[in-house]
């Protein structure tokens, strides 16, 4: 299941193509800073809309990062070799997902204190935001890998990927932002976290299978 | 158990089978549509509270129910296509998708037309409206994904996979949206024990629902026949059929 060679390869690729994961992080911060400019800088207003903004910016930046996930491997024949060969395709998919999360999800979690500062989020909400990002970004990575695998051989990627994947993000958006909202008015948010965890585990069980079959279809 | 189904996996057999079915389906769809809609729109009593504007349910409810029914049919075809590697089932997925999308759009538009006088707004972010809108996005995703490949076969397979992924996600999306906001009225006719709708309104509604279901089948047959011809155009039997 876990193959260190694949993981090392993905990490080495990321180290060599820094723009692939640095740009989405920059994009995340830029989108976040556009909202106060658009709706006005009143701290109360920002605090109300912060949970939604954070998660929408996260969704969009992960989406941006995922467009080219499989494109290069598809073009230079790596995926074809993997499908034809004896290596486990599942291990490759898991390595890809892990690398995607390390390069796009993890930075967002590390950035969450800065985000809280920008949007004026106070302590309980900050913790909730970090926790929802911790549970939600792996799910985002899984779904993006799925979308990317589906559109791998498509002639026009881009907007198509958004059309496919954004509807699938909706439950995550609802529960994650509602957890932060509950925390910011002093309510418990364990229920939302439990649902996020449940969705993550379900996706972890099913999505890699769907991704491997999408890869197989695309090279057949 | 399903041995009798096997011949229909062959495109030629299926083409002729659909051709045989099509006139019956078309005629009964038309008859049921006329009966249900004219009865429902013109001859049922007005609602004591909503007046005449409730009559749009005779279009709204059938299209909403069948938009979900079409998705179920599409996903079943996708499952058959992917598990048993049956080509015609992939084409069935693509045959159903635009019909389902149209039903979804009809349900949304008629719902908006009803919402304006009743709720005072064209659109509210209610759970059912939102899930129906997302259903439309899922349909459009399947259609768009299929169109994005230069290799027709790969496009068909990938869209089937997406249809199947969508059907797993649909309940999750539905319940999360439900949990998020609810304004739409509860189900009226699914309570089989004692429907909270008067029989004089119920019968035309049920006929309209049946009409939309039969119309869905008829249009699917029609589109599937076309898809078979397009995809199998190099086969001798198609050449002979079109006289080329």
Interface residues (C-beta under 8 A of the other chain):
Chain A: X146 X150 X151 X153 X154 X155 X156 X157 X160 X163 X164 X166 X167 X168 X170 X171 X174 X175 X178 X195 X199 X206 X210 X213 X214 X217 X218 X220
Chain B: X82 X134 X137 X138 X140 X141 X144 X145 X148 X149 X150 X151 X154 X157 X158 X161 X162 X164 X165 X168 X169 X172 X173 X176 X177 X179 X180
